[in-house]
Amino acid sequence: MSKVASNVSFTDEQVCYTFPARLRSGGVFSPAERLGVPPLDDFFTGTVQLLNIQILMIVILSNLLHFFLHRLGIISFTSQCLAGVILGPTILAKYDYYRDHIFPQKSQDALVVTANMGYSMFMFLTGVKMDFGMLLRSGRKVMILGIATVLLPYMIGLGFQFTRIEAAPGLLERMQIIGSTAIQSMTTFPVVSHLMTELKLTNTELGRLALSTSLISGIVAASLELGATIITQIRGVLNAGLTLGSALFAAFVLRPIMVWVIGQTPEGQKVHPACVPLLFAVAVVYEIFFDAMNQSPAMGPFVLGLAVPPGPPLGSAVVQSMETVTTSVFFPLFVVTAVMRGDLASFFWEFDNKGYYGSSLVMATVTKFLVCLFLSLPWMPRRDSVVLSLIMCSKGVYELSVYTFHRDTTSINEGYFSLNVVAIFINTVIIPILIKHLYDPSRKYAGYQSRNLFSLKPRTELRVLPCIYKPDHIISAINLLDLTCPTQDNPLGVYALHLVELVGRATPVFVSHQKQKPVSDSCSIDVILAFNQYERRTATTTTVGTFTSISHHRFMSDDICTLALDKEVSLLLLPFHVKWGADGRVECADNSFRIVNSKVLERAPCSVGIFFDRGSFVSRQTTSDGDDQPDHFYSVCVIYMGGGDDHEALCFAMRAAREPSLRLTILHLVPSDDDDDDMSVSRRRNARMASERLYDEVVLKEAMKGISGLANVRYEEHAVEDGPQTALLVREIANEHDLFVVGRRHGLDSKQTMGLTEWSEFPELGVVGDLLASPDLETKTSVLVVQQQKQVKK
């Protein structure tokens, strides 16, 4: 006889077991071994058959519910919770035949063990897919937000409980309320990661901000949990110390080993087949160890997963081999069996103090929402701040696992468990629907932080992402990088991305060439060698990383923007889709790359530069050879009319002015005075234009002040009446300079460009850039067109 807590009943029952257990029955149509037992009933006595039927019912029902509910904005986790409600004592388990034959007491061991293994696999995969480096890249605002959204709701929630402590009848109830306040104050990374994956927000600016914040909140919550372990357990210090030691062992011993394995793997190839099973075995060891330390067993595989380098080849191999069966079978199995533990219907009329418990949950959630909203509003748009606050209030599988663990260990009673399951269910219904309603997916890469040249602080690394479509673009990109004039105080970070069209294969590939051995037959070998040589030449001031993306043209813009977002670059460099020959005439044009450029201009999370080289702009190293007095001076001209894009172009030119072998001309085009024109516009528009013009003058003066001591800088000012006069001026000076740096000025109306927009052949270059790219213009000059980062309006 064994006393076992039921999955589908509140009460403990005496259950008889037969040893050894029958793993398999004789089948439906075989004679029953015991007289008087129907063959179908005998079939259900086999452990294997019963487990298969239970898994089949859970998977089919949860997927069937989600097939209908996802149209309403319901995520899969909510559908799985609803499946648990249907299969549990709330509905079907009230019937004797179902309770005795389909989900009997004796079958719970095999089912629960399988479900818990699935949850551990899910936590392991969540850790593998997470880039722990985002914690190091988190800004001060994100750090404050992540810490405050845990500590402030917890302290306010505790204060609220103490004001109503007389409403809790006993010590157990008070401890449950305190524990619930702590859980409601937490925001865990696995829950947010799962929600972002469901809503397809993982690779968005908002999604990454939510993931970074939840990671910091999770670390704070884990620290509080370790502190509680030290205080409440007899050997708490030893348990906490060993737990922390296992995490450090994974980070500083196991991770370097995995990095070494990746380094020994040839580029483009998979890791050794034994690596994934071995890693899974280590995850099982970590699960056993955390369980022995009286911690949540699933946190062991999660900690190990954090140590696995994300992406190819090791991280992607683990995800590909385990993700499908984990997310489709084992994860729903855990969620459904966890919800089946409680009778949610009886909670409403059998559970006392519903108002006190419910008000505590609502108080903690509302406080967390308001804290996050208050802290994020100053630097985020109002709607996005609301969405972020909703994400930080989301609950899911982690909270469900915690309540299940305490329910199974009788730390909380059945009514309290049911209350929290209902609260999680309501949370997962409301929050995803609100997020889908409030979030605009067209602003996928919209930036909340300034990532551009104009806002870059002194003595800060400039991060640039040059994109390479064809081998001809390599030299031009390196020439532009030379113009940034990196120093040890102002270093340069280069992340070169080679984009290759996907042909002859179905799966896109993204390769980081820093992690794996380069192979001689790699499609990116020219790019790798060229940028490695550039890094050796500028070793003290520049760091270089090379990447290859093999995908369809329609997805290339996503690869570019995602890498720019991940590396937090300030400037994207895109080659123009038109190629000129040595004689300055157009040789060919690739419209597929033109579409890629246009998409990047619309979505980029940083500033963007489109460049084309007609052959006149030669790298300074090829002629000066490091001499103090070079034989040839390069002539660069920046055309300035005002506006954010021109500010960005001016900042790039100011960096280039530090090169002694360069002659910089700042050509300031100002509108000629015209009283009639001023009278024709409204006073409000006239005042706005005057204010913008004044700000443009201030920016120009500050720039000139910064380079006032340089003898290689010349300033010219020309007054123009309209667009045609500007076009004539550009044609006159087209052959006087090797490189023009201009702002795109898209959507800006001014007297200097009036009448030229209608004749623009290449809108992605702006009005002035289009003039310089005209096939009718007989020149060999090269052009860089700059667009400043499009930041969301607050």
N, C-alpha and C positions, 0 to 999 in steps of 0.2 A: 504493500500500500504506500502511496506517495501523495503528499499534499502539494497541489500545484495551483498557481494562480491562473485563472482562465483568461483567454484572449477575448472571449465574447460574453463574459459575465462579471458582475460586480463581486460575487461571493466566491470564496474558496470551496472546493469540492473534493471529496474522496474519490480517487480514480484508481481502478484496477489495471495493472499492466501485466502483459504476458511476456515472460522472458524464456528464450530469446525472442525478440520482436520479429514479426513476419514482415520481411522486406517486400515480398511479392505474394499475391494471392494466386489461386489456380485459374483465374480468368472468369469471365462472365458466364460462359456456357459450360464450364467444368462442374462436376458434382461438388457440392459444398462439403467441406471436410466435417462439418458438424451437422448432425441431423436437425432438420427444422429451420435451418438458416437459408434464406433465399440467396440464389447465386449472386445477385447484384449487391446485396448487403455483404456477402463474403468478399466480393471484389474490393469493397471499400476498406477492408481490414488490412490490405497490403500497404505498407508505408510508402513505397515508391509510387504506386498508383495513386494513392491519396494526395501525395505531394504534387504530382503532376497535374491532377485535376484542380487542386487549389491554385497553383500558379497560373494554369490556363484560365480559370475563372477571373482571377484578379487582373491579368494582363488584358484579356478581351474586354471586360467591363470597363476598366479605366480608359482604354483607348476608344471604345465605343462612345462613352460619355464625352470624351474630349473632342471627338469628331463633330458632335453637335454643339458643344458649348464653346469651342474656340471661335466660332463666328460671333459670339457675344463679347469677345475680348477676354475670356477666361483662360488662364494658363493651365498647363498640364498638371501641376501640383494640386490645384484646386479640384480638378476632375478626379484625381486619385484619392483625395480626401473624401469626395462624395461617394466614390466607389467603396471606401471603407465604411462609410455610414450605412450604405445599402447592404453590404455583406455582413456587417456586425450586428450586435444585439439591438441596435436601434430599429432595424426592420426585419431582415431575413432570419437572424439568429433567434428570434422569438419563437420560431417553429421548431418543434422537437425533432422531426426527422432531419432537417437541415443541420441542427446543432449536434445531433448524435452521429451523423454519418458523413456529412461534407466537411465540417470543421469541428470534429470531436476534440475533447480535452487531450487525448493521447497523441494527437497529431501536432500539437503546438510546438513541441521541441524542435522538430525538423524544420517546420515552417519559420519559426522565429530565428533559428540559427542561420538559415538561408537568407532571410531578410536582413539581419544584422551584418552578414558578410557583404551583402549588396550595398548597404549604407557605407561601410568602410571603403569599398571600392569607389563609391561616388566621392567621398571625401578625399581619397587619394588622387583621383583624376582632377578634382577641383584644385588641389595644391599644385599638380603638375602643370595645369593650364595657366596658373597665375604667374605673372612676372614680378618677383619680389623686388626687382629694381625700381618699380614705380614708387616704392616707399622712399627710396633714396632721392628720387626726383620730385617728390611732393614738395610743394611750396609751403611757406609759413602759414598762409591762409588755410590750406588743406589740413595741415597739422593741427591748427587751433580748432578747426571745425570737427575733425575726427575725435579729438580729446574732449571737447566741450559737449558734444552730442551724447557722450556716455556719462560723464561725471555730473553735469548739471541736472539732467532728468533724474538721475539716481538720487542726488541729494534733495531735490525738490520733492520727489516721490516719497522719500523717507520722511521728510518733514510733514507731508500731507498725512501719512499713516499715523504718526505720533499724535496728531491733532484729533484723530478719531480712534485711538487705540482701544477705547472702551467698547467699540462695536465688535471687536474680535473676542469671542468667548473664551479662548484658551491659548496656551503657548504654541501649540501646533499650528493653529490658524494664523497666529501672528507671524510665525516663522515662514509660513507659506506665502503670506502677503509680502514679506521682505524679499523672499526669493523671487517672487513674481515681478516685483519692482525692478530687481536687478536684471532679470531676463528681458523685460520690456525696454529697459534702458540700453540694452546692447544692440549693436548693428554688426552682424557677422558677415564675413566675406563670402562664405559658401552660399548664403541666402541671396545676397545682392548679385553675386556672379550668376547664379541660376536664373534670377529674375531678368538680368541684362541679356542673357542668352535667349530666354523665352521671347523677350520684346525686341530682339535684334538691335540692341543698343551698345553692345560690347565695344565696338570700334568707333564709337562716337566720342566727341569731347565730353559730353555730359556723362556718358557711361564710364569713361575712364576716370572722371572726377569722382563719381560715386564709388567706383571700385577702390580708388586710392583712399578715400575717406573711410570706407568700411574696413579696409585693411588696418588703418591706424586705430579705428574704434575697436576692432577685434583684438589687437595687441593690448590695448588698455584694459579691455574686459578680461583677457586671459591673465594679465598681471593681477587684477583684483581677485580673480578666481584662485590664483596661486596663493595670494595673501590670505584668502579665506581658508584654504587648505592648511596653511601653517598654523592658523589660529584654532581651527575647530578639530583637527585630527591629532591623535596622540603622537604620531610620528610624522607630523605635517612637514617639518623642516626637511627631514630626510626624503620624503616623497617629492616635495617641490624641488629640492636640489637635484635629485636623480632625473626628474622630468625635464628640468632646464638643461641638465647635462646631455640628455639624449638629443635635445634640439640642437645644441652646440656641436655635438658629434656629427649630426647630419649635415650641418652647414660647413664645418671646417675639416671634415675627414671624408665623408661620403661624396659631397659635391665635387671637391677637387678630383676624386677618382673618376666621377662621371664626366667631368670636363676633359680629363685625359683620354677617356674612351672616345669621346666625340672628336678630339684632335687626331686620333689614330684612324678615324673613319674617312676614307676618300670622299672628296666632294661629290655630291649628287647621289651617293650610295647610302644604303640603310646600315644601321648598326648591326653588330653580330646578333644572330637570332637568339642567343642565350641571354642577352642583356635584359630583355623585357621580363621573362619568367624569373630571373634572378632578382630583379628589382621588386617584383610582386612578392617574392618570398621575404625580402627584407621588410616590405610593408606589413606582412603578417606578423613578423617578429616585433615590429614597433607597436602593432595593435595589442599583442600579448603583454608587452612591457607596460604600456600605458594602463591597461586593465589591472596589472599587478600593482601599479602605483595609485590605484583608486581614482584614476582619472577616466574621462570618457574614452573608451577604447578606440573609437573612430578618429579621435584627434591624433593618434599615433601615425596612421597612414597619411593624414593631412600634413603633419609636420615634415614627414619624409618627402611628400610631394612638393613642398615648397623648396626643397633642396635640389630637385631635379631641374636642370637647365631647360627653360621653355623653348618650344619650337623645334625645328628639325636639327639633327636627326633623331635624338633620343626622346625628347618630349613628345614629338609628333608620333613616333613609333608606339609609345605607350598609349597615347590617346586613340590612335587608329585601331589598336588591337583590343582595347577594353571598352571604348565608349559606347558602342552600339548595344552590346548586351547589358551594360550597366544602366544606361538611361532608359532602355526599352523594357527590361525585365526586372533587374534587381532593385533599382530605385523605386519603381511603382510598388514592388512587393513590400518594401520597408514602410512606405507611407501608408498603404492600405492596411497592413497588419497593425501599425501603430494606432490608427484611428479606430480599428475594430476593438480595441481594448476598452472603449468606453461606451456606455449607453447614453447617447446625447439627448434622447427624448426624455428620459426619466429625470435628467438634470433639472429641467424647468420646474418640476413640482416636488422633487424629493430633496433638493439641495438647499440648505439654509444659508442665510447671509448672502444671497445672490447680489443684492444691491451694493453691499460693502465690497465684495470681491470685484464686481463689475466696475464700480466707480474707480477702484484702484488701477485697473487695467486701462481704463479710458484716460485717467489722469496722467499716467506715465506716457501714453502714446501722444496725447495732445501736447504735453510739455516738451517731448522730444521734437515734435513737429515745429513748435514755435521757436525753440532754441535754434534749430537748424535754419529756419526761415530768417530769423533775426540776424544771424551771423553771416548768411550768404547774400542777403539783399544788397548790401553796399557794393558788391563787386560782380553781381550777376543780374541779368534781366529778371523781372518780377515773375514771369511765367516759369522760366527755367529754375528759379529758386524754389518755387512751389513744387515742381517736379522732383528736384533733388531732395527736398524735405520729405516728400512722400516715399521716395526710395529708401531713405534712411530710417523710415518708420516701418518698412516692410518686414514681415515675419515669414517663416517657412520651415524647411525641413530641420534646421538645426534646433530651433526652439521646440519643435515636435519631438525630436530625439531626446532633448533634455527632460521634458515632461514625462516621456515614456520611461526613461531610465529611473526617474524618481517614483513613478507610479509602480514599476515592477519591484523596486526596493522598499515599497510602502512608506517612502518619505512624505508622500502626499496622498490624500484620500481620493476616492473615485470621483466624487462630485467636483472637487477642485480640478482634477485632470480633465474631466468633461468640459468644464467651463473654459479652460485654456485652449482645448481643441476647438471649441466653438469660436473663440476669439481669433485663433489663427485662421480658421476657415473664412470668417468675415473679412479679416485683413487681406487675405489673398484674393478675395472676390473684388473688393472695392479698389484697392490701390492700383493693380495693373490696368483696370478700366479707366481710372482717372489719368494715369500716365499716358495711355494711348490717346486720350481725348485732349490732353494739354500739350503734349510734346509734338513739335513740328519736325518730321524726319528730314525735310529738305535742308535743315540746318545741322546736318550730321556732324560736320567738322567745324561748326561755328566756334570761334575762340572767345574764352572769357578772360584769358591772360594775354598781355601784349607780347607778340612774337614777331618783331620786325626790327629793322635797322634803326629806325628813328627812336624807338623806345629802349634800345639796348644800352645798358649802363656801362660806364667806363670800367676798364680792367675786368671785362667779362668775355667769356669765350663766345665767338661768333660761330654758330652752327649753320652749315650750308648743305643742301641736298642737291647736287647736280644730277640730272637725269640724262642717260645716254641711250639714244634710240639706235644710232648707227656708229660704226668706228670713226667716221669723220667728225663726230661731235666731241671726241675725247680731248683733242688738243685745244679746241675752243673753250671747253669747260675749264681746263687747267689754266689757260690764259686768264680767264675771268677770276679764278681763285687767286692767281698771283696778284691781281689788282687789289685784293682785300688787305694786302700788306700785313700779314700776321706778325705779332711780336710775342715775346714771353709774357708781357703784361696783358696783351690782348690776343690770346691764341685763337686758332682756327680749328674747328671740328668739321670734317668733311665726311659725308655719308653718300658715296656714289652708288647710284641705282641704275643697273643695266636692265632695260626693258626689252623682252624678247617675245614675239608673237607666238602664241600656242598653236602648233601645227603638228598633227600626227599623234596626239595624245589627248586624253580626256580630262586629266587632272592638272590643275595649275600647280606651279612649283615656286616656292620662295626660298632662296638659299642665302644664308649669311656666310660669306667667305672667310670670316674671322674664326669661325668655329671648326671648320673642316679643312682637310688637306686639299689644296687646289690640284686639279688634274690637268695634264697637258692638252687634253682634247675638250676642255670645257668651252662652252660657247661664249663665255665671258673672259677668256684668258687674256685678251688684249686689254680689256678694261682693268683687270686685276693687276697686270704687270705695269701698266701706265700709272695707276694711282699708287701702287707700292713704290715705284720710283719717285713719284712726287713726294710721298711721305718721307723717303730717305733724304731727299734734297732739302726738305724743310722740317727735319726731325725735331728740332728744338722748339718749334712754334706750332706745329700742325699734327693732328691725329687723323687718321683716315680709316674708314670702314667701307667695304665694298659689298654690295648685295646684287642679286639677280632675281628678277621676277619674270616668270614665264607664264603668261596668261593671255586671254583674249583682249582685244583692243578695248572693248566696252568695260572691262574691269580694271584696266591699267590705272585709271585715275584714282580708284579706290586704293590700290596698292601704294601709289605715290603719296596720297594724303594720309593714309594710315601710318606709313613709315615716318612722314614728317611730324605727325602727331606724337608718335612713340618716341622719337629722338628729340622732340622739342626744338626743331630747327627754326631759324629766323628767316631764312631765304631759300626758296626753291628756284632752281635754274632749269628751264625747259628749252630744248632746241626748237627753233622754228621749223615748220614742216617743209619749207621751200629750201632747195639747195642751189647755190650759185656756183658757176664754174670759175676757172682762173681768170677768164676774161670779164667777169662781172655779170655774165648773163645767166638766166635761170636754166638749170639743167633738168631738174625734176621736182615734183611736189607730191607729198604723201598725205592725202586728205584724212586718212585714218588717224595719223598723229595730230592733225589739226583738231580733230574732235576731242582727242585726249587732252590737248592743251586747253581747249575751251572749258571742258569739265573741271579741270584743275583750277582754272582762274575763278570759277564760280564757287568751288568748295574748299579751297586750300585753307588750312588753319594758320597760315603764316603769309609773309610777303612772297610774291612770285616775280621772277624775271624771265622773259623770253628773249633769247639771243640768236643772232645769226651772224656768221663770219663770212665775209666775201673775200678774205685772204689778205687784207691789208694789215690786220692786227697780229703782230708776231710777239711771241713771249719774250719778255725782257732778258731771260737767261740765254737766249740763242745769240744775242749780239753783244751784250755788255760784258758777259763772262765775269761778273762780279767786280768790274773796275769801278773806282769811285767816280770817274768822269767818262760816262759812256759816249760812244761815237754817234749814237742815234737816239733822238728823243721821240717818245711816243706822244701823240697828240690826242687828248681826250676832251670831248666837249659835252657838258651837261646843259640841256635846254630847260630853263626854269620859268614857269608861269604861275606857280602856286597850286595848292591842293595837296592832299595826302600822298598821292603817287609821286608828285614832284619832290616832296620832302624826302621820300624814300630814295629817289634817284640822287638827290643832293647828298644824302648821307653816304651812299656808295661812292660817289665821286670824292668826298672828303677823305675817305679811307685810302683811295687810290692816290691822292695828292701827297701822301707820305713817301711815295716812291720818287727818288731824285731823278730818275731817267724819264720822267713823265712830265708833260706839259698839260696842265688842266685849264680849260677855258669855261667859265661860268657865264652862259649867255642868258641874260634876264630879259624876257619879252614882256613889256608892259603895254597896256592899252593906251592909245593916244587919247588926249582929253577931247571929249565931245559933249558939249552941254545939251544938245538936242536929244542925244541918247539917254542922258541922265534924266531928262524931263519925261521921257516916255515910259519909264518904269515906275512902279509904285514906290512909295516912301519906304515901306517895310522891306521890300526886296533891295532897294538901294542901300538901306542901312545894313542889311545882312551882307551884301557884297563888300561894303566898306569895311565891315568888321573882319571878314575873311581876308581881304587884301591887307589889312593891318597885321593880322596874324602871320600871313605869308612873309611880310616884310621883316617881322621879328625873327622868324625862323631863318631867313636868309642872313640877317645881320649876325645872329649867333653862330651860324656856320662860317661866315667870313671872319669872325673874331677868332674862331678856333684854328684857322689856317692863315692868319694874317702875317705870320712871320715867314711864310714859305715863298721863295722867289719864283717858283715854277707855277704859280697860280695867277690867272688873269681874269678880271671881271669886266664884262661888257653889258651894256644896257641898250636895248633897241625898243623904240616905240612903234607899234604896228596898229593899223586901223581895223583890220579884219583878217579873216582866214586866208584869202588869196594873197595878201601881202606877206603873211607868215610863210605860205608855201614858196613864194619867190625867194624869201630870205634863206629858207632851208636849202633850196636848190643852189643858191649861190655859194654856200659854205660847205656843201656836201663833200667836196673833194679836199677840204682843208684839214680834215681830222681823220685819224685812224679809227676812232671809236666814238659813237654818240651814246650817251646815257640819257634816256628820257622817261618821263612818267606816262603811264597809260592814259590817265585822266578820263576813264570811262564814266560817262554820265554827267560830266561837268560841262557846263555851258560858259563860254567866255568870249569876249570880243576878239581875242587873238586867234581863235579857231572857228569863228562863226562862218558857216557856209561850207565847211570842209567835211563834216560828218556824213552828209548825203553821198559824197563821192568816195567814201572809204571802202577799199577792197578787202582789207584785213582788219576787222573790228577788234580782234584780240591784241593788236599792236597799238591801238589808240590812233588819234589823228596824226600826230607827228611821226610816230613809228611807221604808220602806213605810208606817209610821204617818203620816208627813207627806204622803205622796202619796195617802192614802186619799180616795176620792170623798166619803165621809161627813164628812170634816173640812171645816167651813165656815171657810175661811181663804184669804187671798191671798198667803200667804208663799211664798217661793221656796226651793229646796233644792239644795245641792251635796253629793253622796255621793261619798266618796273611797275608793279602794282602793289600798293601797300596792303597789309593784312586787313581783311574785312572783319571787324569785330562786331559782335552783336550789340545792339543798342539796349541800354539799361532802362 
